[in-house]
Amino acid sequence: MKKLATAVCAFLFLSGTTAAFSAAAGKWQGYLLDRQCADSVREDSDPKVFIKHHTKDCALMPNCRAKGYSVYVASTENDKWLDLDKKGNDIAVKLLKASKRRSAFYVEVTGTRQDKVLKTQSIKEIDEPKAQ
């Protein structure tokens, strides 16, 4: 019986340790914005007015493009801003260039979250929820 209890405890400990170090895979929905402009509203209590009016032309300017892109996820309490990795930044540029929208780029990012960075697999433009 002691061996079984020890084995169960060891399994639970190792499972918890592995989970603590693994990244969270999933999908995140939010507004795509270049980091240059995101930095100017990152601390605002409600940056959505700026984000919704931020234009494609600005997001594709060389200095904005060079800094990379973030996604503002309005439904979370703490981590509202998630930065895209290099692959995500490359996908974001292609998406912005191809988009028919001029502003309010609402997207769904699929990938793995590591702290505040999304290791991006894909990004697709989606309709923004009506409540936003």
N, C-alpha and C positions, 0 to 999 in steps of 0.2 A: 504494500500500500504506500509506503514511504517513497519507493522508487517511482510509482505512478505520479504521486503528488509532485515530486522533484521534476519529473519529466514535463508535467503540465506547466509548472511554474517557469521552467527554462524556455519552453515553447512560447508562452505568453510574453516573457521578457524579450526574447529575440524577435518576436513578431512586432512588438511595440517599438523596439529599437529600429528595425528595418523600416517601419512605417514612418517614423520620425525623420528619417534621412531620405526617403523617396520623394519624388516630385509628384504634384497633383496633376493628373491628366484630365482634360475636360474641354468645355467650350465656354467662351466668355463673350457676352454681347455688350457693346458700348460704342461710343463715338471715337472715331479715328482722328488723331490730331498730331501735328508735328511737335516734337519736344521743345523746340525753340519757343513756340507759342504756348504750349502746355505749361512751361515753367512760369510764364507770366500770370497764369490763373490757378496754378496748382494749390495754392493756399486759400483760395476763395471758398466761402461756404457754399455757394451755388454757381459754379462756372458754366452752367448749361447755356445761358444766354449768349455768352461769347462763343462757346463751342458750336452752337447751332448756326451761327453766322460766320464762322471761320471758313474762308473760301479755298477752293481747290488751287487757285493761282498762288495763294500764300503758301499752302502746304507743299507745293512743288518748287518753290524758290530754292536756289542752290544752298543758301545758308540754312534754311529750314530742313531741307532734304538731308543735308550732311549730318545734322544732329540726330536724326532718326525719328521714330514715331512711337506714340503711346496710345492706349485705349482708356477712355474714361468710362468706368463701369459704375453707373449711378445706383445700382441696386445693392451694392455692398456698403457696410458700415465703415470699415477701416481702410481697406486697400482700394481706393477709388481709381488710382492711376496705376496701370500696368504697362511697362515698357516692352516693346517688341525686340526680339533678338535680330541679328543681321539678316537672316532669312526672312523674317517677318517684315523688316524694313524694305527689303527688295520687293516682296509681294505687295506691300502697301503702295509703293510707287506705281507699280503696274495697275493696281486697282484704281488709284486716283486718276491716272492717265486715261483709263478706259471708262470711268464713270460718266454718266450723263448728268449727274448732280453737280451743282456749283458749290454747295455747302451741306452741312449736316450729314456727314458720312457715318451712318450707323452700320456696324459690321458685326459679324460673328467670327471669332478667332478660335480655331481648333489647335490644340497643342498641349504642352506640358508647362505648368507653372512652377517656377523655382524662385521663391521669395517674391519679388515684384517684377520679375521678367517672365515673359511668355516665350517659350521655345516653340516657335510657330511651325505648324504643319500646313495650315491653309487659312485664308481669310476670304470671306465672301460678304458682299454688300447685301444687307437685308432691310426691310421696311422697319422704321422705328416704331416702337409700341405707341399706341394712342395716348397712354397715360404720361408719356415722357414730355 
